[in-house]
Amino acid sequence: MPRPFPGLLLLLWPLLLLPPPAAPGLPARPGFWRLVPRGPLGSPGRRSAPAAPSGAPTLGPGQPGGARGAGVCKSRPLDLVFIIDSSRSVRPLEFTKVKTFVSQIIDTLDIGPADTRVAVVNYASTVKIEFHLNTHSDKQSLKQAVARITPLSTGTMSGLAIQTAMDEAFTVEAGARVPSYNIPKVAIIVTDGRPQDQVNEVAARARASGIELYAVGVDRADMESLKVIASEPLDEHVFYVETYGVIEKLTSRFQETFCAPDPCMLGTHQCQHVCVSDGEGKHHCECSQGYSLNADGKTCSAIDKCALNTHGCEHICVNERTGSYHCECYEGYTLNEDRKTCSAQDQCAFGTHGCQHICVNDRPGSHHCECHQGYTLNEDNKTCSVRNRCALGSHGCQHLCVSDGAASYHCECYPGFTLNEDKKTCSAIEEARRLISTETACGCEATLAFQDKVSSYLQRLNTKLDDILEKLQANEYGQIHR
C-alpha cells in the first residue's frame, strides 16, 4: 500500500490527540490513558481521556491534550527518578524515543537545587544508576546526560530496579530532600514487557516509604503488572501507549500532573485589583496603592485619596478623616480660588517670614534672613546673635573699642593719650605731666611756708623761755642776798 504524502502526514499529525475507540483484540480500559498509532492510509488514531469536571476552565487552541500553556502554571518541586527499561526488546530507535520522552518531561519542569531534582535508573537484567538527584542542577546538563544513556540489552528486572531506586536513588546522600522539607518523591517507570522478578512486594514497600509510582507501559507491557506497580488512584498513575512512536504524547499529561495551576494566570482569581501567586495553585488578592482589601479578600476600597494621584493638587494633598482631602501650597505660595493651584507670595512683605532682623526676597515665593551689622545668623536661619559689641556702637569707649570675642571688648586710646581710671575716657599724656608738676610745686611751697611758720613760732617761744628763765634767776638771787 502506498505511503501517504509527507505533507498530508504533517496535516494529520495533530489529530493523534483525538480520543480513540477500543482497539480490536484489546479490552477497553476505562480511566486509563491510551494512545494508538496512525491507522491505515494515514488515518489518525484517537485519544480517550476522562471527561473534564464540570466548571473546569476551557482550554484554548494550541493546548493539545489539555496541557496548560507556558506561564499558566509552575511545576511543583519534586525528587523525580525515571526508571527506564532498556532490555533486549527495546530497539535502539525505540530507546531513543524513551530518552526524548524523558527530556521533554524535564523541559516542562522547573529544575534546580530548590526546585525539581532528577535522577535516572537504567535497568534490564542488571540495574545502573545513570546519575543521582544531586548530579545535575540545570536542564541543559540533565538533557545532555539523558542523551548519553545507552541500553543494557538483557532481561526485565523491574522489581530489582524499583528496589535499587528506593535504596540508592531516593537517599539524602544521593540528593533527595529530607522528609521535613515535604518534597514529593516520584518515580516514573517505563517498560514494554512483563517483569521477570517479583514486583508486588517491592512496589508496596516503595509506596509505603512515600514514593509515588507512575507506570508507563508500551506495546507488549503487562497491564496487570503496571497496576501492581503504580500508586492509587490507578487511573491517574497508569499509562499505556501502543508504540514508542507516540510515547512523547504523554508529556503533556505529566506536565498537567506535575503542574500547580496558577489562577492568577488563568484569570479565575476574582481579585478586583491584583492577584499574587503563592505557589502550589494558591493565591491571594492585594489592592493598588491607596486602597485596602475588604473582608471578602477580593474587592478593594479607597483609603487614601491623595495616594490615588487623582486629587489635582498642584503642591500638597492632605487627607481628611472624613475620607476626603484638601490642597495646600508650599511655603511662600498661596492657594488660588480654585483650591488646587498655587501662586508665589512675598513673605517679606506679608511679615510671615520669621526673620528676627532682616528679610530679603530672592525670587517670587523665596526669601532668606539676614542680621544687622555686628550680629550673625543662627543655625535656624532666622534668629541672630551678637557677633561684635564694638560694631554695635554702644561700647562707650571715647577713642577705640577693641573686640575680645562675640560679646566682650575693651577700650584703648589714641597715641599720645592714656586711659583714665573709668577705662573708657582718655587724657593727653603732656597735660598729665603738667598737672603732676603743678601739684608737686604747690606741695613744696606749702611745705616751706609751714616750715617757716614753725620756725617763727619756735623762735618766739625760745625768746619767752629766755625771759622767764632770767626772771627766775633774778628772783632766786634776790632771796639769797636778803
C-alpha positions as a Python dict, from the first residue, in 0.01 Angstrom:
ca = {
    (1, 'M'): (0, 0, 0),
    (2, 'P'): (150, 337, -94),
    (3, 'R'): (262, 561, 192),
    (4, 'P'): (79, 893, 241),
    (5, 'F'): (240, 1211, 118),
    (6, 'P'): (466, 1382, 375),
    (7, 'G'): (257, 1699, 359),
    (8, 'L'): (-55, 1504, 440),
    (9, 'L'): (122, 1347, 737),
    (10, 'L'): (204, 1691, 875),
    (11, 'L'): (-155, 1798, 844),
    (12, 'L'): (-296, 1485, 1007),
    (13, 'W'): (-41, 1451, 1286),
    (14, 'P'): (-220, 1683, 1535),
    (15, 'L'): (-530, 1466, 1503),
    (16, 'L'): (-349, 1196, 1700),
    (17, 'L'): (-469, 1383, 2006),
    (18, 'L'): (-834, 1291, 1946),
    (19, 'P'): (-986, 1023, 2175),
    (20, 'P'): (-967, 667, 2032),
    (21, 'P'): (-1212, 376, 2039),
    (22, 'A'): (-1108, 48, 2197),
    (23, 'A'): (-862, -128, 1966),
    (24, 'P'): (-969, -468, 1827),
    (25, 'G'): (-840, -756, 2031),
    (26, 'L'): (-768, -535, 2335),
    (27, 'P'): (-1024, -480, 2608),
    (28, 'A'): (-1127, -125, 2670),
    (29, 'R'): (-966, 21, 2984),
    (30, 'P'): (-1191, 297, 3116),
    (31, 'G'): (-999, 558, 3311),
    (32, 'F'): (-658, 473, 3159),
    (33, 'W'): (-478, 685, 2902),
    (34, 'R'): (-431, 505, 2572),
    (35, 'L'): (-258, 622, 2255),
    (36, 'V'): (-276, 424, 1931),
    (37, 'P'): (-68, 466, 1615),
    (38, 'R'): (-196, 602, 1290),
    (39, 'G'): (-443, 379, 1112),
    (40, 'P'): (-431, 254, 754),
    (41, 'L'): (-378, 510, 481),
    (42, 'G'): (-257, 759, 739),
    (43, 'S'): (-592, 783, 921),
    (44, 'P'): (-530, 938, 1259),
    (45, 'G'): (-558, 749, 1581),
    (46, 'R'): (-758, 899, 1869),
    (47, 'R'): (-706, 950, 2239),
    (48, 'S'): (-968, 896, 2507),
    (49, 'A'): (-949, 1069, 2840),
    (50, 'P'): (-1177, 1110, 3138),
    (51, 'A'): (-1420, 1394, 3093),
    (52, 'A'): (-1319, 1723, 3242),
    (53, 'P'): (-1502, 1807, 3563),
    (54, 'S'): (-1792, 2045, 3540),
    (55, 'G'): (-1679, 2406, 3567),
    (56, 'A'): (-1320, 2331, 3464),
    (57, 'P'): (-1165, 2612, 3258),
    (58, 'T'): (-1194, 2564, 2883),
    (59, 'L'): (-857, 2527, 2713),
    (60, 'G'): (-796, 2732, 2403),
    (61, 'P'): (-638, 2636, 2072),
    (62, 'G'): (-276, 2539, 2074),
    (63, 'Q'): (-301, 2345, 2401),
    (64, 'P'): (-318, 1982, 2287),
    (65, 'G'): (-429, 1726, 2537),
    (66, 'G'): (-531, 1995, 2781),
    (67, 'A'): (-169, 2088, 2861),
    (68, 'R'): (-156, 2426, 3030),
    (69, 'G'): (12, 2698, 2832),
    (70, 'A'): (352, 2829, 2930),
    (71, 'G'): (333, 3067, 3223),
    (72, 'V'): (-9, 2943, 3338),
    (73, 'C'): (136, 2703, 3590),
    (74, 'K'): (459, 2632, 3773),
    (75, 'S'): (583, 2281, 3841),
    (76, 'R'): (593, 2167, 4199),
    (77, 'P'): (937, 2088, 4345),
    (78, 'L'): (996, 1712, 4316),
    (79, 'D'): (1258, 1449, 4378),
    (80, 'L'): (1193, 1271, 4047),
    (81, 'V'): (1353, 940, 3942),
    (82, 'F'): (1298, 790, 3596),
    (83, 'I'): (1327, 407, 3589),
    (84, 'I'): (1362, 313, 3223),
    (85, 'D'): (1358, -35, 3070),
    (86, 'S'): (1644, -92, 2823),
    (87, 'S'): (1607, -468, 2781),
    (88, 'R'): (1669, -650, 2455),
    (89, 'S'): (1307, -600, 2344),
    (90, 'V'): (1358, -224, 2330),
    (91, 'R'): (1517, -149, 1994),
    (92, 'P'): (1779, 130, 1970),
    (93, 'L'): (1541, 368, 1788),
    (94, 'E'): (1270, 297, 2045),
    (95, 'F'): (1514, 361, 2330),
    (96, 'T'): (1592, 697, 2169),
    (97, 'K'): (1219, 773, 2181),
    (98, 'V'): (1219, 694, 2554),
    (99, 'K'): (1510, 934, 2612),
    (100, 'T'): (1328, 1202, 2412),
    (101, 'F'): (1021, 1144, 2629),
    (102, 'V'): (1230, 1188, 2946),
    (103, 'S'): (1392, 1506, 2808),
    (104, 'Q'): (1055, 1653, 2716),
    (105, 'I'): (922, 1598, 3067),
    (106, 'I'): (1237, 1765, 3203),
    (107, 'D'): (1161, 2062, 2976),
    (108, 'T'): (822, 2111, 3145),
    (109, 'L'): (972, 2120, 3495),
    (110, 'D'): (1142, 2391, 3699),
    (111, 'I'): (1486, 2237, 3752),
    (112, 'G'): (1720, 2346, 4029),
    (113, 'P'): (1853, 2262, 4376),
    (114, 'A'): (1549, 2428, 4535),
    (115, 'D'): (1306, 2308, 4266),
    (116, 'T'): (1288, 1970, 4095),
    (117, 'R'): (1585, 1733, 4104),
    (118, 'V'): (1607, 1444, 3855),
    (119, 'A'): (1781, 1106, 3856),
    (120, 'V'): (1771, 819, 3604),
    (121, 'V'): (1786, 446, 3680),
    (122, 'N'): (1854, 227, 3376),
    (123, 'Y'): (1761, -140, 3402),
    (124, 'A'): (1739, -469, 3221),
    (125, 'S'): (1862, -788, 3397),
    (126, 'T'): (2102, -555, 3581),
    (127, 'V'): (2046, -207, 3720),
    (128, 'K'): (2258, 102, 3662),
    (129, 'I'): (2206, 444, 3819),
    (130, 'E'): (2298, 676, 3534),
    (131, 'F'): (2309, 985, 3759),
    (132, 'H'): (2179, 1087, 4102),
    (133, 'L'): (1939, 1359, 4211),
    (134, 'N'): (2226, 1588, 4309),
    (135, 'T'): (2437, 1530, 3997),
    (136, 'H'): (2283, 1790, 3766),
    (137, 'S'): (2113, 2117, 3865),
    (138, 'D'): (2006, 2261, 3529),
    (139, 'K'): (1805, 2144, 3231),
    (140, 'Q'): (2083, 2156, 2976),
    (141, 'S'): (2322, 1930, 3165),
    (142, 'L'): (2034, 1695, 3257),
    (143, 'K'): (1924, 1654, 2897),
    (144, 'Q'): (2282, 1604, 2782),
    (145, 'A'): (2323, 1331, 3044),
    (146, 'V'): (1998, 1165, 2930),
    (147, 'A'): (2115, 1171, 2568),
    (148, 'R'): (2434, 981, 2664),
    (149, 'I'): (2247, 686, 2819),
    (150, 'T'): (2293, 353, 2635),
    (151, 'P'): (2072, 42, 2663),
    (152, 'L'): (2178, -257, 2875),
    (153, 'S'): (2002, -502, 2637),
    (154, 'T'): (1919, -804, 2858),
    (155, 'G'): (1628, -910, 3083),
    (156, 'T'): (1348, -712, 3254),
    (157, 'M'): (1414, -698, 3630),
    (158, 'S'): (1157, -432, 3721),
    (159, 'G'): (1142, -529, 4088),
    (160, 'L'): (1520, -501, 4123),
    (161, 'A'): (1511, -161, 3952),
    (162, 'I'): (1246, -27, 4193),
    (163, 'Q'): (1439, -165, 4491),
    (164, 'T'): (1762, -2, 4372),
    (165, 'A'): (1585, 330, 4320),
    (166, 'M'): (1441, 310, 4671),
    (167, 'D'): (1771, 208, 4837),
    (168, 'E'): (2017, 421, 4639),
    (169, 'A'): (1848, 694, 4434),
    (170, 'F'): (1597, 825, 4692),
    (171, 'T'): (1853, 874, 4969),
    (172, 'V'): (1965, 1200, 5123),
    (173, 'E'): (2324, 1115, 5029),
    (174, 'A'): (2217, 1087, 4664),
    (175, 'G'): (2039, 1425, 4672),
    (176, 'A'): (1687, 1355, 4799),
    (177, 'R'): (1546, 1619, 5034),
    (178, 'V'): (1487, 1527, 5399),
    (179, 'P'): (1125, 1447, 5497),
    (180, 'S'): (1083, 1776, 5686),
    (181, 'Y'): (1106, 1958, 5352),
    (182, 'N'): (783, 1787, 5235),
    (183, 'I'): (919, 1747, 4881),
    (184, 'P'): (726, 1470, 4698),
    (185, 'K'): (929, 1166, 4590),
    (186, 'V'): (811, 1049, 4247),
    (187, 'A'): (924, 760, 4026),
    (188, 'I'): (818, 705, 3664),
    (189, 'I'): (887, 352, 3539),
    (190, 'V'): (874, 293, 3162),
    (191, 'T'): (864, -67, 3036),
    (192, 'D'): (749, -267, 2733),
    (193, 'G'): (746, -614, 2886),
    (194, 'R'): (646, -835, 3177),
    (195, 'P'): (871, -821, 3486),
    (196, 'Q'): (1097, -1126, 3521),
    (197, 'D'): (1106, -1085, 3901),
    (198, 'Q'): (852, -1016, 4173),
    (199, 'V'): (738, -653, 4184),
    (200, 'N'): (438, -677, 4417),
    (201, 'E'): (619, -656, 4747),
    (202, 'V'): (896, -420, 4643),
    (203, 'A'): (647, -177, 4484),
    (204, 'A'): (435, -190, 4801),
    (205, 'R'): (740, -109, 5014),
    (206, 'A'): (832, 177, 4783),
    (207, 'R'): (482, 324, 4808),
    (208, 'A'): (482, 276, 5186),
    (209, 'S'): (812, 467, 5209),
    (210, 'G'): (642, 768, 5050),
    (211, 'I'): (740, 719, 4684),
    (212, 'E'): (463, 798, 4434),
    (213, 'L'): (489, 546, 4146),
    (214, 'Y'): (377, 611, 3788),
    (215, 'A'): (381, 317, 3545),
    (216, 'V'): (405, 372, 3168),
    (217, 'G'): (351, 61, 2957),
    (218, 'V'): (443, 33, 2589),
    (219, 'D'): (341, -225, 2329),
    (220, 'R'): (370, -571, 2498),
    (221, 'A'): (370, -432, 2855),
    (222, 'D'): (162, -634, 3101),
    (223, 'M'): (-122, -416, 3224),
    (224, 'E'): (-170, -611, 3545),
    (225, 'S'): (195, -563, 3633),
    (226, 'L'): (158, -189, 3571),
    (227, 'K'): (-137, -178, 3812),
    (228, 'V'): (63, -365, 4075),
    (229, 'I'): (348, -115, 4047),
    (230, 'A'): (152, 212, 4032),
    (231, 'S'): (15, 421, 4317),
    (232, 'E'): (-356, 485, 4374),
    (233, 'P'): (-569, 607, 4212),
    (234, 'L'): (-467, 390, 3919),
    (235, 'D'): (-646, 600, 3658),
    (236, 'E'): (-403, 883, 3741),
    (237, 'H'): (-87, 671, 3770),
    (238, 'V'): (-109, 407, 3493),
    (239, 'F'): (-50, 497, 3126),
    (240, 'Y'): (-36, 282, 2815),
    (241, 'V'): (72, 351, 2457),
    (242, 'E'): (76, 112, 2164),
    (243, 'T'): (423, 203, 2042),
    (244, 'Y'): (726, 402, 2143),
    (245, 'G'): (649, 623, 1845),
    (246, 'V'): (374, 801, 2036),
    (247, 'I'): (513, 790, 2390),
    (248, 'E'): (613, 1154, 2363),
    (249, 'K'): (244, 1244, 2359),
    (250, 'L'): (227, 1157, 2728),
    (251, 'T'): (448, 1457, 2802),
    (252, 'S'): (152, 1695, 2825),
    (253, 'R'): (-25, 1458, 3064),
    (254, 'F'): (273, 1457, 3301),
    (255, 'Q'): (300, 1833, 3265),
    (256, 'E'): (-58, 1861, 3390),
    (257, 'T'): (16, 1617, 3671),
    (258, 'F'): (323, 1800, 3799),
    (259, 'C'): (184, 2146, 3731),
    (260, 'A'): (33, 2365, 4002),
    (261, 'P'): (-238, 2569, 3823),
    (262, 'D'): (-193, 2943, 3858),
    (263, 'P'): (-535, 3107, 3897),
    (264, 'C'): (-371, 3448, 3853),
    (265, 'M'): (-265, 3350, 3500),
    (266, 'L'): (-587, 3162, 3427),
    (267, 'G'): (-796, 3467, 3518),
    (268, 'T'): (-1013, 3275, 3766),
    (269, 'H'): (-891, 3458, 4077),
    (270, 'Q'): (-1173, 3719, 4107),
    (271, 'C'): (-933, 3973, 4260),
    (272, 'Q'): (-1055, 4326, 4193),
    (273, 'H'): (-706, 4475, 4167),
    (274, 'V'): (-400, 4247, 4197),
    (275, 'C'): (-366, 3868, 4210),
    (276, 'V'): (-49, 3730, 4373),
    (277, 'S'): (52, 3368, 4318),
    (278, 'D'): (167, 3184, 4632),
    (279, 'G'): (261, 2859, 4455),
    (280, 'E'): (103, 2515, 4470),
    (281, 'G'): (-205, 2656, 4294),
    (282, 'K'): (-269, 2904, 4576),
    (283, 'H'): (-302, 3279, 4553),
    (284, 'H'): (-415, 3588, 4742),
    (285, 'C'): (-552, 3926, 4642),
    (286, 'E'): (-395, 4265, 4703),
    (287, 'C'): (-506, 4621, 4630),
    (288, 'S'): (-348, 4909, 4444),
    (289, 'Q'): (-187, 5192, 4639),
    (290, 'G'): (-448, 5398, 4821),
    (291, 'Y'): (-690, 5107, 4861),
    (292, 'S'): (-745, 4847, 5131),
    (293, 'L'): (-864, 4489, 5091),
    (294, 'N'): (-1220, 4430, 5202),
    (295, 'A'): (-1331, 4149, 5430),
    (296, 'D'): (-1418, 3930, 5129),
    (297, 'G'): (-1045, 3910, 5049),
    (298, 'K'): (-1110, 4009, 4686),
    (299, 'T'): (-1253, 4361, 4650),
    (300, 'C'): (-1088, 4691, 4745),
    (301, 'S'): (-1194, 5023, 4896),
    (302, 'A'): (-1015, 5359, 4871),
    (303, 'I'): (-841, 5464, 5193),
    (304, 'D'): (-609, 5740, 5073),
    (305, 'K'): (-749, 5977, 4812),
    (306, 'C'): (-416, 6160, 4797),
    (307, 'A'): (-226, 5839, 4718),
    (308, 'L'): (-450, 5779, 4418),
    (309, 'N'): (-288, 6080, 4243),
    (310, 'T'): (-628, 6194, 4115),
    (311, 'H'): (-660, 6483, 4363),
    (312, 'G'): (-541, 6758, 4125),
    (313, 'C'): (-347, 6947, 4395),
    (314, 'E'): (-58, 7141, 4241),
    (315, 'H'): (157, 7120, 4557),
    (316, 'I'): (33, 6919, 4856),
    (317, 'C'): (-265, 6688, 4907),
    (318, 'V'): (-382, 6644, 5268),
    (319, 'N'): (-615, 6360, 5367),
    (320, 'E'): (-904, 6434, 5599),
    (321, 'R'): (-1069, 6199, 5846),
    (322, 'T'): (-1393, 6211, 5651),
    (323, 'G'): (-1227, 6024, 5365),
    (324, 'S'): (-1197, 6348, 5171),
    (325, 'Y'): (-894, 6572, 5117),
    (326, 'H'): (-787, 6933, 5062),
    (327, 'C'): (-496, 7101, 4885),
    (328, 'E'): (-220, 7310, 5040),
    (329, 'C'): (76, 7503, 4899),
    (330, 'Y'): (448, 7505, 4970),
    (331, 'E'): (591, 7780, 5191),
    (332, 'G'): (594, 8109, 5004),
    (333, 'Y'): (284, 8027, 4799),
    (334, 'T'): (-87, 8089, 4845),
    (335, 'L'): (-375, 7869, 4736),
    (336, 'N'): (-571, 8011, 4445),
    (337, 'E'): (-950, 8037, 4427),
    (338, 'D'): (-974, 7701, 4251),
    (339, 'R'): (-846, 7547, 4582),
    (340, 'K'): (-596, 7336, 4386),
    (341, 'T'): (-330, 7555, 4222),
    (342, 'C'): (-80, 7784, 4400),
    (343, 'S'): (74, 8129, 4341),
    (344, 'A'): (403, 8263, 4481),
    (345, 'Q'): (374, 8522, 4756),
    (346, 'D'): (609, 8788, 4904),
    (347, 'Q'): (664, 8666, 5259),
    (348, 'C'): (888, 8961, 5341),
    (349, 'A'): (604, 9199, 5262),
    (350, 'F'): (347, 8983, 5444),
    (351, 'G'): (552, 8976, 5762),
    (352, 'T'): (531, 8598, 5780),
    (353, 'H'): (898, 8539, 5714),
    (354, 'G'): (1004, 8475, 6075),
    (355, 'C'): (1332, 8667, 6034),
    (356, 'Q'): (1449, 8836, 6359),
    (357, 'H'): (1626, 9124, 6180),
    (358, 'I'): (1605, 9150, 5802),
    (359, 'C'): (1401, 8955, 5537),
    (360, 'V'): (1546, 8954, 5185),
    (361, 'N'): (1337, 8838, 4883),
    (362, 'D'): (1529, 8610, 4645),
    (363, 'R'): (1258, 8545, 4387),
    (364, 'P'): (880, 8503, 4394),
    (365, 'G'): (795, 8269, 4677),
    (366, 'S'): (1151, 8251, 4811),
    (367, 'H'): (1343, 8456, 5071),
    (368, 'H'): (1625, 8442, 5322),
    (369, 'C'): (1705, 8614, 5652),
    (370, 'E'): (1999, 8841, 5732),
    (371, 'C'): (2122, 9017, 6051),
    (372, 'H'): (2219, 9375, 6140),
    (373, 'Q'): (2587, 9471, 6149),
    (374, 'G'): (2758, 9315, 6447),
    (375, 'Y'): (2524, 9015, 6454),
    (376, 'T'): (2549, 8672, 6294),
    (377, 'L'): (2270, 8442, 6165),
    (378, 'N'): (2199, 8138, 6383),
    (379, 'E'): (2157, 7781, 6256),
    (380, 'D'): (1778, 7824, 6232),
    (381, 'N'): (1850, 8078, 5956),
    (382, 'K'): (1605, 8317, 6121),
    (383, 'T'): (1737, 8448, 6454),
    (384, 'C'): (2057, 8648, 6516),
    (385, 'S'): (2331, 8654, 6782),
    (386, 'V'): (2577, 8935, 6873),
    (387, 'R'): (2895, 8894, 6682),
    (388, 'N'): (3089, 9225, 6768),
    (389, 'R'): (2986, 9462, 7052),
    (390, 'C'): (3226, 9723, 6919),
    (391, 'A'): (3039, 9729, 6589),
    (392, 'L'): (2712, 9792, 6769),
    (393, 'G'): (2834, 10140, 6877),
    (394, 'S'): (2713, 10101, 7235),
    (395, 'H'): (3053, 10032, 7388),
    (396, 'G'): (3114, 10383, 7543),
    (397, 'C'): (3483, 10399, 7453),
    (398, 'Q'): (3599, 10762, 7397),
    (399, 'H'): (3863, 10667, 7145),
    (400, 'L'): (3895, 10300, 7040),
    (401, 'C'): (3682, 9985, 7102),
    (402, 'V'): (3871, 9657, 7070),
    (403, 'S'): (3660, 9335, 7036),
    (404, 'D'): (3771, 9044, 7257),
    (405, 'G'): (3511, 8792, 7129),
    (406, 'A'): (3143, 8756, 7043),
    (407, 'A'): (3025, 8975, 7333),
    (408, 'S'): (3344, 9112, 7500),
    (409, 'Y'): (3557, 9420, 7436),
    (410, 'H'): (3791, 9680, 7596),
    (411, 'C'): (3871, 10045, 7531),
    (412, 'E'): (4201, 10189, 7417),
    (413, 'C'): (4327, 10547, 7347),
    (414, 'Y'): (4490, 10713, 7051),
    (415, 'P'): (4869, 10761, 7062),
    (416, 'G'): (4962, 11047, 7298),
    (417, 'F'): (4671, 10970, 7528),
    (418, 'T'): (4631, 10746, 7828),
    (419, 'L'): (4322, 10558, 7952),
    (420, 'N'): (4164, 10706, 8260),
    (421, 'E'): (4051, 10509, 8564),
    (422, 'D'): (3698, 10472, 8420),
    (423, 'K'): (3855, 10252, 8149),
    (424, 'K'): (3661, 10441, 7884),
    (425, 'T'): (3782, 10806, 7863),
    (426, 'C'): (4131, 10924, 7766),
    (427, 'S'): (4368, 11211, 7869),
    (428, 'A'): (4665, 11359, 7684),
    (429, 'I'): (4998, 11245, 7830),
    (430, 'E'): (5168, 11605, 7833),
    (431, 'E'): (4876, 11762, 8021),
    (432, 'A'): (4901, 11488, 8283),
    (433, 'R'): (5266, 11560, 8329),
    (434, 'R'): (5190, 11933, 8368),
    (435, 'L'): (4927, 11867, 8626),
    (436, 'I'): (5163, 11642, 8817),
    (437, 'S'): (5437, 11911, 8804),
    (438, 'T'): (5198, 12183, 8926),
    (439, 'E'): (5077, 11974, 9209),
    (440, 'T'): (5437, 11897, 9306),
    (441, 'A'): (5537, 12265, 9306),
    (442, 'C'): (5243, 12371, 9517),
    (443, 'G'): (5325, 12098, 9763),
    (444, 'C'): (5684, 12226, 9808),
    (445, 'E'): (5579, 12591, 9868),
    (446, 'A'): (5328, 12486, 10130),
    (447, 'T'): (5585, 12275, 10300),
    (448, 'L'): (5836, 12566, 10308),
    (449, 'A'): (5573, 12804, 10436),
    (450, 'F'): (5480, 12559, 10708),
    (451, 'Q'): (5840, 12513, 10797),
    (452, 'D'): (5894, 12896, 10817),
    (453, 'K'): (5587, 12933, 11029),
    (454, 'V'): (5701, 12662, 11270),
    (455, 'S'): (6047, 12814, 11290),
    (456, 'S'): (5894, 13154, 11371),
    (457, 'Y'): (5685, 13003, 11649),
    (458, 'L'): (5988, 12823, 11789),
    (459, 'Q'): (6198, 13139, 11790),
    (460, 'R'): (5928, 13339, 11971),
    (461, 'L'): (5885, 13058, 12222),
    (462, 'N'): (6256, 13042, 12285),
    (463, 'T'): (6262, 13419, 12346),
    (464, 'K'): (5981, 13391, 12601),
    (465, 'L'): (6154, 13098, 12770),
    (466, 'D'): (6473, 13304, 12795),
    (467, 'D'): (6284, 13596, 12960),
    (468, 'I'): (6118, 13363, 13207),
    (469, 'L'): (6448, 13199, 13288),
    (470, 'E'): (6614, 13538, 13353),
    (471, 'K'): (6332, 13642, 13583),
    (472, 'L'): (6359, 13321, 13778),
    (473, 'Q'): (6730, 13361, 13814),
    (474, 'A'): (6687, 13724, 13929),
    (475, 'N'): (6425, 13627, 14184),
    (476, 'E'): (6645, 13347, 14321),
    (477, 'Y'): (6942, 13587, 14357),
    (478, 'G'): (6739, 13844, 14547),
    (479, 'Q'): (6621, 13593, 14803),
    (480, 'I'): (6972, 13473, 14866),
    (481, 'H'): (7104, 13820, 14945),
    (482, 'R'): (6835, 13919, 15195),
}
